Amino acid sequence: MEKFLEFIPEVVDFLNTETYFVDRQMWDEWLNLFSEDCEYWLPSWESDTQLITDPQTEVSLIYYSDRSGLEDRVFRLRTGAVSSATPMSRTVHITSGVRILSVSGSALEVAASWVCHWVWRKEFNTYAGHYEYILERTGDVLKIKRKKIVLINDVIPRVLDFYHI
């Protein structure tokens, strides 16, 4: 398996930047990391070992076929339209195990593991899982073309939103 080591520092920095923006609620900066036509998908589990495979025909925990869904979520947070986010959760994301799975033209297929610790109204919780990205280079800039989030502990104690994963 080719490791594409020359891309690792840039991709690790990019993923750390994404979590930095989320943890500091820098929503405009975070949204700017996504391409306009990005897909954002948190599939549900069909069984203990099988994820659903088609967000168009099966029930996902979160699915946006382009960036407008994420922009809507951010708008709702900013306007106080999300009662489950009042007050806003405090989050810390940790990303590790970053691997470049393939490189094709301007696209990088990336996998990583993640943990998010979050506090809401003095309640502490943790989510964990895997990320699968397609990052696309436009000039010198990487953008998220696709982000699939696999949540391994899908017994959800509170409303789950994009800033928890």
Disulfide bonds with the S-S distance in Angstrom:
none
